[in-house]
């Protein structure tokens, strides 16, 4: 049962996350931030990780705390659902095109968080959403999820397309990494014997 539920409450946000790593990409997401919901829908759909996310935050100030804290809670849920990581493939990668944009993601579920972010969103806003929050989400997600995460933009003119390609590329790489390796389903994928 590779599932987890995380609740996080602060003076700024109240977040609940439920995930199932062996799902079908079913999502039910409400954060109060429209563009962010759309991106999280993509993350769920293309990773095949079922996600139910509810977030209430101080969006009357801005969306920063809601986006970052959702990344924290989702990363914690991923780490909890993976447990000791027995049987996973561990690594994943994807080159994902979306119209003018192409984004490459490579990741390692190493328990050694590190974000390399070579993405340049050309506009400060995507609708009403602050473009810089895309990186903030992935920083929080990778840190709390214990993910070595590299995201590189190869092409792109449209900020919406670039951001969506990044979410989809991470999703597809994550899908590969969390899958059970049928050749080593009973072993942790590390020569150390632990991750």
N, C-alpha and C positions, 0 to 999 in steps of 0.2 A: 504494500500500500504506500506508494510514493506520493503522499499528500501532506499538506501542511496548512495550518491556519495561524495567522499572525494578527494580533491587534496592537495598535500603537496609539497612545493618546498623550498629547502634550498641550501646553497652553495655546499652541498655534494650530494644531491639526488633530483630527481623529480619523484613523485609518483602520480598515479591516481588509485582509487579503486571504483568500482561500485559493489554493492551486492543486492541480492533479497533473503530475508529470506524464502520466499514461493516458491522457485524455485525447480529445479529437479537435482541440482548438476552439472549444465552446467558451464564449465570454459573456460576462454580464458586468459591465464596468460603468461606474458613475463617480466621477471625481469633482464635478462642478466646473471642469475646465474642458470645453468642447474639443479643441484640437488634440489635447493630451489624451482624452478618451479614445479618439480616433486612432492615435498612435498605439495605445495599449491594446486596442482591438486587433491591430495588425500583429503586435508582439504575440498575442495569444493564438490567433488564427494560424500564423505561419510557423510557430514553434510546436503546434499541436498540444500545448499546455493549456488545460482548462483553467480559466481565471475568473474569480468573482472578486471585484474590488469596489469598496465603498470608501469615499474620502470626503470629509468635510474640513474645510480649512479657511484661513483668514484671507479669502480671495478679495475682500474689500480693500486689502492693502495691495497685494499682487498675488500671482500664482506660484511664487517661488517655494514657499513652505509646503504647499500641497504637492507639488511635483517632486521635490526632493524627498519629503517624508514617504511618499508612495514608493519611490525608488528604494528607500531604506527598508520598508516593510516587505516589498516584493523580493528584494535580495535575501532578507532573513527567511522568508518562506521558501525560497529556492534552496538555500543551504539546509534548512530543516528537512525538506522533502527528499533531498539527496542522501541524507544520513551519512554513513561512512563511505558512500560512493562505490560500494561493491558492484561490479559488473558494468559500470557505465563506460562509454567510449572515451569520455573525458575531453577530447578535443573536437572542435567543429570549425568550419569555415564556409564562407559563401561570398561569391561575387554577385551582386544584385543590381540589375539595371532597372531604372524606372524613367522612361522617357529620356530627358536630357541628362539624368543623373545616373551615376554608377558608384556604388559604395561597396567596399570590400571589408569583411569582418573575419577575424580569426580570434578564437578564444580557447581558453584552457580553464577547466573547472579545478584549479590547482590548490585552492584555499590560500593562494598568495595574490591578493587583490592588487591590480595595477591597471590603470586606464591610459592607453595611448589614443589620442583623439586628434586626428588630422582631418577635420571637417570644417569647411568654411561656408557658413550660411550667409548669403550675400545681403540679406535684409535683417533689420533689427527685430521685425515682427513677422509672424505668419498669421494673418488676420489680426487678432488681438493678443496672440500668444507671443511671449518674449522668446526669440530664437535661442538665446543663450541657455534657456532652461533644458534644451535637448541634452546638452552636455552635462548639466547638473543632474539630470535623471540618471544617466549612464554612470556618472561618477558614484552616486549613492548606491545604485544597483550592483555595480562591480565590487565596491568596497564591502558591502554587507553580504553579498553572495559569494565572496571569495573567488572572484573571477579575474583572471588575467585577460583583459579585453582590449583588442586592437581594432579600431575603426578608422578606415582610410577612405576619403572621398577621391575618386579617380576623375570624375567629371561632374558637372552640374551647374545649372544656371538658375533654377527655380528653387527657392528655399523650401517650399512644401515638398517638392519631389525629393530633394536631398535628405530632408529629415525623415520622410517616409521610407526612403531606400535604406537609411541607416537602421531604423527600427526593424524593417523586414530582413535585412542582412543579419542583424543580431539574432532575430528569431530563428532564421533557418540554420545558423551556426549552432544555436542553443539546442535546436531539435536534434541535430547530429550528436552533440556532446552528451546529452542526457539519456540517449538511447542505450538499451542493454546491448552489450557486445556478445553475440551468441558463442563466440569462441573463448570468451573469458568471463562468463556470467557469474562465476563464483569468486572472482579475484578483484582486489582494488588495483586500478591501473597505474601502479607506481612501483618502481624497484625498491622503494622504501617500505612498501607494505602498508602505507597509510597516506592519506591526503588530508 
